[in-house]
């Protein structure tokens, strides 16, 4: 369970860094606002998943 928590937290931090840093996409079909919006959404999803797995890990016992 701890491995899942660390994995989700790492993905959340990566998505947050890309979403909130103003990183622009080099892909011509994807605009920068769409890419940053998707990264922000993934940040919230992975952060929520990390918190849920952390709480479940405490209740179930690592």
DSSP file (Angstrom, degrees, kcal/mol; ACC not computed):
  #  RESIDUE AA STRUCTURE BP1 BP2  ACC     N-H-->O    O-->H-N    N-H-->O    O-->H-N    TCO  KAPPA ALPHA  PHI   PSI    X-CA   Y-CA   Z-CA
    1    1 A X     >        0   0    0      0, 0.0     4,-2.0     0, 0.0     5,-0.1   0.000 360.0 360.0 360.0 -36.0    0.0    0.0    0.0
    2    2 A X  H  >  +     0   0    0      1,-0.2     4,-2.4     2,-0.2     5,-0.2   0.859 360.0  55.5 -66.0 -34.4    2.9    2.4    0.7
    3    3 A X  H  > S+     0   0    0      2,-0.2     4,-2.3     1,-0.2    -1,-0.2   0.905 107.5  49.1 -64.8 -40.6    4.3    1.8   -2.8
    4    4 A X  H  > S+     0   0    0      2,-0.2     4,-2.8     1,-0.2     5,-0.2   0.901 110.4  51.6 -64.1 -40.4    1.0    2.9   -4.3
    5    5 A X  H  X S+     0   0    0     -4,-2.0     4,-2.4     1,-0.2    -2,-0.2   0.937 111.7  45.5 -62.2 -46.9    0.9    6.0   -2.1
    6    6 A X  H  X S+     0   0    0     -4,-2.4     4,-2.3     2,-0.2    -1,-0.2   0.886 113.0  51.4 -64.9 -38.5    4.4    7.0   -3.1
    7    7 A X  H  X S+     0   0    0     -4,-2.3     4,-2.3     2,-0.2    -2,-0.2   0.941 112.4  44.6 -64.1 -47.5    3.6    6.3   -6.8
    8    8 A X  H  X S+     0   0    0     -4,-2.8     4,-2.3     1,-0.2    -2,-0.2   0.888 113.4  51.0 -64.6 -38.6    0.4    8.4   -6.7
    9    9 A X  H  X S+     0   0    0     -4,-2.4     4,-2.4    -5,-0.2    -1,-0.2   0.901 109.9  49.8 -66.1 -39.9    2.2   11.2   -4.8
   10   10 A X  H  X S+     0   0    0     -4,-2.3     4,-2.2     2,-0.2    -2,-0.2   0.922 112.3  47.0 -64.0 -44.3    5.1   11.3   -7.3
   11   11 A X  H  X S+     0   0    0     -4,-2.3     4,-2.6     1,-0.2     5,-0.2   0.881 111.5  52.1 -64.8 -37.3    2.7   11.5  -10.3
   12   12 A X  H  X S+     0   0    0     -4,-2.3     4,-2.5    34,-0.2    -2,-0.2   0.914 110.1  47.8 -65.0 -42.5    0.7   14.2   -8.5
   13   13 A X  H  X S+     0   0    0     -4,-2.4     4,-2.2     2,-0.2    -2,-0.2   0.892 113.0  48.5 -66.6 -38.6    3.8   16.3   -7.9
   14   14 A X  H  X S+     0   0    0     -4,-2.2     4,-2.1     2,-0.2    -2,-0.2   0.935 113.8  45.7 -65.3 -46.9    4.9   15.8  -11.6
   15   15 A X  H  X S+     0   0    0     -4,-2.6     4,-2.4     1,-0.2    28,-0.2   0.882 113.4  50.8 -64.6 -37.8    1.5   16.8  -12.9
   16   16 A X  H  X S+     0   0    0     -4,-2.5     4,-2.4    -5,-0.2    -1,-0.2   0.894 108.6  51.3 -65.8 -40.0    1.3   19.7  -10.6
   17   17 A X  H  X S+     0   0    0     -4,-2.2     4,-0.8     1,-0.2     6,-0.3   0.903 115.6  41.6 -64.5 -40.3    4.7   21.0  -11.6
   18   18 A X  H  <>S+     0   0    0     -4,-2.1     5,-0.7     1,-0.2     4,-0.3   0.843 117.8  47.2 -75.2 -32.9    3.8   20.8  -15.3
   19   19 A X  H  <5S+     0   0    0     -4,-2.4     3,-0.2    20,-0.2    -2,-0.2   0.848 120.5  33.1 -78.8 -34.4    0.3   22.3  -14.7
   20   20 A X  H  <5S+     0   0    0     -4,-2.4    -1,-0.2    -5,-0.2    -2,-0.2   0.454 104.6  71.4-103.8  -0.8    1.1   25.2  -12.5
   21   21 A X  T  <5S-     0   0    0     -4,-0.8    -1,-0.2    -5,-0.2    -2,-0.1   0.588 103.8-113.4 -92.2  -9.6    4.6   26.1  -13.9
   22   22 A X  T   5 +     0   0    0     -4,-0.3     2,-0.1     1,-0.2    -3,-0.1   0.698  51.5 172.0  85.2  19.3    3.4   27.6  -17.2
   23   23 A X      < -     0   0    0     -5,-0.7     2,-0.4    -6,-0.3    -1,-0.2  -0.419  22.4-142.6 -61.8 133.1    5.0   24.8  -19.3
   24   24 A X        -     0   0    0     -2,-0.1     2,-0.2    11,-0.1     7,-0.1  -0.807  10.8-120.8-104.2 144.1    3.9   25.1  -22.9
   25   25 A X        -     0   0    0     -2,-0.4     7,-0.1     1,-0.1     8,-0.1  -0.559   8.8-156.3 -80.9 142.6    3.2   22.1  -25.2
   26   26 A X        +     0   0    0     -2,-0.2     2,-0.4     5,-0.1    -1,-0.1   0.481  65.3 105.0 -94.9  -4.8    5.2   21.7  -28.4
   27   27 A X    >   -     0   0    0      1,-0.1     3,-0.8     3,-0.1    -2,-0.1  -0.639  67.1-145.5 -76.6 126.9    2.5   19.6  -30.0
   28   28 A X  T 3  S+     0   0    0     -2,-0.4    -1,-0.1     1,-0.2    -3,-0.0   0.804  94.5  51.4 -67.0 -28.1    0.7   21.7  -32.6
   29   29 A X  T 3  S+     0   0    0      1,-0.1     2,-0.6     2,-0.1    -1,-0.2   0.652 102.2  66.6 -84.2 -14.2   -2.7   20.1  -32.0
   30   30 A X  S <  S-     0   0    0     -3,-0.8    -3,-0.1     4,-0.0    -5,-0.1  -0.926  78.0-143.5-111.2 120.0   -2.7   20.6  -28.2
   31   31 A X     >  -     0   0    0     -2,-0.6     4,-2.2     1,-0.1     5,-0.2  -0.370  22.9-114.4 -77.2 161.7   -2.8   24.2  -27.0
   32   32 A X  H  > S+     0   0    0      1,-0.2     4,-2.4     2,-0.2     5,-0.2   0.852 115.4  54.0 -65.2 -35.1   -0.9   25.2  -23.9
   33   33 A X  H  > S+     0   0    0      2,-0.2     4,-2.0     1,-0.2    -1,-0.2   0.883 109.0  48.3 -69.6 -36.0   -4.1   25.9  -21.9
   34   34 A X  H  > S+     0   0    0      2,-0.2     4,-2.4     1,-0.2    -2,-0.2   0.927 113.1  47.6 -67.1 -44.4   -5.5   22.5  -22.7
   35   35 A X  H  X S+     0   0    0     -4,-2.2     4,-2.1     1,-0.2    -2,-0.2   0.906 114.2  45.9 -64.6 -42.0   -2.3   20.7  -21.6
   36   36 A X  H  X S+     0   0    0     -4,-2.4     4,-2.1     2,-0.2    -1,-0.2   0.863 111.9  52.2 -71.9 -33.3   -1.9   22.7  -18.4
   37   37 A X  H  X S+     0   0    0     -4,-2.0     4,-2.1    -5,-0.2    -2,-0.2   0.902 110.5  47.8 -65.7 -41.0   -5.6   22.2  -17.6
   38   38 A X  H  X S+     0   0    0     -4,-2.4     4,-2.6     2,-0.2    -2,-0.2   0.892 111.3  50.9 -66.3 -39.1   -5.2   18.4  -18.1
   39   39 A X  H  X S+     0   0    0     -4,-2.1     4,-2.0     2,-0.2   -20,-0.2   0.888 110.2  49.6 -65.9 -38.4   -2.1   18.5  -15.9
   40   40 A X  H  X S+     0   0    0     -4,-2.1     4,-1.9     2,-0.2    -1,-0.2   0.898 111.3  49.1 -65.9 -39.9   -3.9   20.3  -13.2
   41   41 A X  H  X S+     0   0    0     -4,-2.1     4,-2.3     1,-0.2    -2,-0.2   0.923 111.6  48.7 -64.9 -44.3   -6.8   17.9  -13.3
   42   42 A X  H  X S+     0   0    0     -4,-2.6     4,-2.9     1,-0.2     5,-0.3   0.855 106.7  58.1 -63.8 -34.5   -4.4   14.9  -13.1
   43   43 A X  H  X S+     0   0    0     -4,-2.0     4,-2.2   -28,-0.2    -1,-0.2   0.938 109.4  43.6 -58.6 -47.2   -2.7   16.6  -10.2
   44   44 A X  H  X S+     0   0    0     -4,-1.9     4,-2.2     2,-0.2    -2,-0.2   0.894 114.5  49.8 -67.3 -39.7   -5.9   16.7   -8.3
   45   45 A X  H  X S+     0   0    0     -4,-2.3     4,-2.3     2,-0.2    -2,-0.2   0.945 115.2  42.3 -64.4 -48.4   -6.8   13.1   -9.2
   46   46 A X  H  X S+     0   0    0     -4,-2.9     4,-2.3     2,-0.2   -34,-0.2   0.846 113.1  53.0 -70.5 -33.4   -3.4   11.7   -8.2
   47   47 A X  H  X S+     0   0    0     -4,-2.2     4,-2.1    -5,-0.3    -1,-0.2   0.920 110.7  47.5 -65.9 -42.2   -3.3   13.7   -5.1
   48   48 A X  H  X S+     0   0    0     -4,-2.2     4,-2.5     1,-0.2    -2,-0.2   0.918 111.9  50.2 -62.1 -43.7   -6.7   12.4   -4.1
   49   49 A X  H  X S+     0   0    0     -4,-2.3     4,-2.5     1,-0.2     5,-0.2   0.878 109.5  51.6 -63.0 -37.8   -5.6    8.8   -4.9
   50   50 A X  H  X S+     0   0    0     -4,-2.3     4,-2.0     2,-0.2    -1,-0.2   0.912 111.4  46.5 -65.4 -42.1   -2.5    9.3   -2.8
   51   51 A X  H  X S+     0   0    0     -4,-2.1     4,-2.5     2,-0.2    -2,-0.2   0.913 112.7  50.1 -66.4 -42.3   -4.5   10.5    0.2
   52   52 A X  H  X S+     0   0    0     -4,-2.5     4,-2.7     1,-0.2     5,-0.2   0.933 112.5  45.9 -63.2 -46.1   -7.0    7.6   -0.1
   53   53 A X  H  X S+     0   0    0     -4,-2.5     4,-2.0     1,-0.2    -1,-0.2   0.856 111.9  52.6 -67.0 -32.8   -4.3    5.0   -0.3
   54   54 A X  H  X S+     0   0    0     -4,-2.0     4,-1.7    -5,-0.2    -2,-0.2   0.929 112.0  44.9 -65.9 -44.7   -2.5    6.5    2.6
   55   55 A X  H  X S+     0   0    0     -4,-2.5     4,-2.0     2,-0.2    -2,-0.2   0.919 113.9  49.2 -65.5 -44.2   -5.6    6.5    4.7
   56   56 A X  H  X S+     0   0    0     -4,-2.7     4,-2.5     1,-0.2     5,-0.3   0.867 108.4  54.9 -63.6 -35.2   -6.5    2.9    3.7
   57   57 A X  H  X S+     0   0    0     -4,-2.0     4,-1.6    -5,-0.2    -1,-0.2   0.880 107.7  49.1 -64.8 -37.9   -3.0    1.8    4.5
   58   58 A X  H  < S+     0   0    0     -4,-1.7    -2,-0.2     2,-0.2    -1,-0.2   0.895 114.5  45.0 -67.8 -39.4   -3.3    3.2    8.0
   59   59 A X  H  < S+     0   0    0     -4,-2.0    -2,-0.2     1,-0.2    -1,-0.2   0.874 119.9  39.1 -73.6 -36.3   -6.6    1.4    8.6
   60   60 A X  H  < S-     0   0    0     -4,-2.5    -1,-0.2    -5,-0.2    -2,-0.2   0.702 113.2-116.1 -85.8 -20.3   -5.5   -1.9    7.1
   61   61 A X     <        0   0    0     -4,-1.6    -3,-0.2    -5,-0.3    -2,-0.1   0.568 360.0 360.0  83.2 121.9   -2.0   -1.9    8.5
   62   62 A X              0   0    0     -4,-0.1   -60,-0.2    -5,-0.1    -1,-0.1   0.536 360.0 360.0 -54.8 360.0    0.9   -1.7    6.2
